[in-house]
Amino acid sequence: MRFPRRSKIVLVTASILMLSASLNASEFPTYLGDPYAANDRYMQSSFGPEDQMDSYSAPEPSMPLVLRRGLSQAASYLRKQNPNLTVAKLGANIPNRVLAQTLNHLLNWNGTIEPDSLHQEFDLVAISNNANTTSKFTGYYTPIIQASAKPSAQFRYPIYRSPMAGSLRLLNREAITRGALKNKRLEIAWTNDPVGLFYMQIQGSGILQYSDGRRTALHFDGSNEKPYRSIARYMQQKGYLKGNLGREKIQQWLHANPSHLKQVLNSNPRYVFFRPEAKGVLTASGLPIIPGHSIAVDTNYIPFGSVVLAEVPIINSRGQRQGAEWKLLLPQDRGAAIKGPGRMDIYTGKGEDARQIANQLTGQGRAYMLVKRGQTRLGQGQSHSLNLASAQ
C-alpha cells in the first residue's frame, strides 16, 4: 500500500512521539503514584495555617517523610549538645550520645512503627508512674488571632513583650489590664479578640493575622511568674455557667456578658509575654514544630532529642474513643501543666481546626522511650516493663 508523501511524514512523527512517551513512562513509572506527594507541604520551612493533625488520614508509609525530617532535626540538635551529659535525671538519665545513636539507627529503620517490630533492635523503656501504668495524652495547638500594628477603637487590647524591669514583669494580670505597661514601648501589636489572646497565652505561642495578609509568629517570652487559675472553675464557683466548660461555652457567655469580661479573665493572675519569631513557630528546644509528632513533656523525666513510641487514642468528634494507633513522637517542647513522666501534650497544628482536634485528643495509652539495643543495661525481659521514677 502506498502513502502520499505528507501522510508518511505524519505517520513517522506520530511513531516517534509514541515511542518517546513509552520510554519516559518506563523511566519514571512511580512519579504519579509517589507515596510522599501528599506530604510536600511539610517540606516548607514554616507551616501554613491549614496544617494540623488530621482526625483521620490515609495510611502512611512506615516512616513518613515529615517524621524522618523531624528525626534529622533532632539529630542535628543533639550534635550541638555535650555528648557525655546525662539528661532527664529523674527519669531516663541517659547521656546525649545514646540519644544520638538511637536517632541515627531510627533514620535507617525500614520496619513498621509498632512495639513488636521496633523491639527487635530497640529497648522499649516504659514511660509511666507508680500511680498508673499508662501515660495521659492531651493536645495543644497554635492559635491565630486578628491584629493591628496600631491601636484603634476596635483593636484596643495590647500584646506585650516581656518588660526588662523585674518589678514590671511581676505585675499580675489585673494591673496589666488596667494599663500598668501602657506607653512603655512594650506593645508588639493590638488585637480585637481579648479571649483569643487569653487562650494564646495559655498555649504559649500564637500567630498574628494582619488585615493586609501579613502574619507574625509569636514565641513564649516568659511570664509574670504568677500561678495559673482556671477561669472555667471561677465561672462555676460564681454560678455563671455549669457543667463541663469548654472554650466555646466560655466565649459565648463572655460575648453575651461583656461587663464580666475583665473580672473573669483577671481571675487568672498569670500573664504570658511574647516576642516575634521570624523563623515561625518554634518549640522550647528551638526546633521547628511538627503537627502530629512534636510533644511537650516534663524534661526532668523525658529529654529533648529522645523518641517516644506511643499508643495514641483515636477520638471522634463526639469525644468517643474509637481505638488507638502507634506513633513515633518527638519530645521538643514544655508546658506549664505538663508535669511528671506519664504526661504528654501532642501538637495538632495551627488555627481553629487544630484547636478542635486538640480538644478531642485526650486519653490514656501506653508509651515507651526508644533506646538502641545494646546501649542500656536492660535485659530482654525487662525492656517492656521498666517504669520511670514516680513523679506525682
Secondary structure, 3 states (H helix, E strand, C coil): CCCCHHHHHHHHHHHHHHHHHHHHHHHCCCCCCCCCHHHHHHHCCCCCCCCECCCCCCCCCCCCHHHHHHHHHHHHHHHCCCCCCEECCCCCCEEHHHHHHHHHHHHCCCCCCCHHHHCCCEEEEECCECCECCEEEEEEEECEEEEECCCCCCCCEEEECCCCCHHHHCCCHHHHHCCCCCCCCCEEEEECCHHHHHHHHHHCEEEEEECCCCEEEEEEEEECCCCCCCHHHHHHHHCCCCCCCCHHHHHHHHHHCHHHHHHHHHCCCCCEEEEEECCCCECCCCCECCCCCEEECCCCCCCCCCCEEEEEEEECCCCCEEEEEEEEEEEEECCCCCCCCCEEEEEEEEHHHHHHHHHHCCEEECEEEEEECCCCCCCCCCCCCCECCCCC
